[in-house]
């Protein structure tokens, strides 16, 4: 008898109750067919409908096996008796494996929910990026976990957690960032982007789809990976393994990481939006404070009963106002922000961090600013901005 293997659909545990999932219809059909066969077999036997079907079937198998055993014993067929006992042992093992798999899945789902509840309390983008691998290890039972982001067609490791081996995790991040492999069609992560599904690598040492330098450096033998895609676009990957325990990862591990990756994606998106809202709130408050100060100055100004002759603004004040008008006419609000930070000597990554956008988006803004200001590089753009501010007359 062949022992049935637990090969579930590659579906996140958190979405198993989603009736719109592609695999849900076939799964429901199988369950309906099994329920129908169960009713046909035991509906007239006075079985309590609240009993566990698996236990009822197991008891029925044992009962019938006992009948066959007694019949074979009466016939004196020793070989048949041995075969029957082996069949009973395999059947019992099959039941144990099924029950163990079901218990592991249920426990894994609870652990994922526990981990995500902790991440939802984080309101800082940098912190949630660092916490994700840690929660995957501490809450979900993996030995090691890493988080990659997708940047300009490459895999860039952002964080790692190796339990007590902090030095090993730091070295792993530094090495992986120095490698930053391209997402070519051969990599298993590129397949994950195309299919939007998780993956399991059982033999990392010999699998041609893995990035060989990173696998060799990490010493991993098998691992599971899942894409992070809160908006439908893959923005990163979570990898996890069981190196220290020596266990080979399985399908339940794969589905656990996928469920966690899906929840983490939504938590990360929420955290980014909250941080952007906080920064926008600060800017609005500053603008309101400035407007309030101006209104108070007008209100508190002394009155002088005389003719007020128009006073022309100084050339510097007029120049600054006209420069602002000219620049705002040429550039978008975001491009003006980027130009201001460029003039202050900020790098693309520093600009991205301050404006809470990606470095790739900053790079696109810089290109457009250079083109509009007819500058060949960042220094010329900053110089042009300063030079415009010093021109006395733009008219």
Beta strands, then each sheet from edge to edge (+ up, - down):
strand 1: 144-151
strand 2: 154-161
strand 3: 199-201
strand 4: 223-228
strand 5: 236-241
sheet 1: 2+ 1- 5+ 4- 3+
end
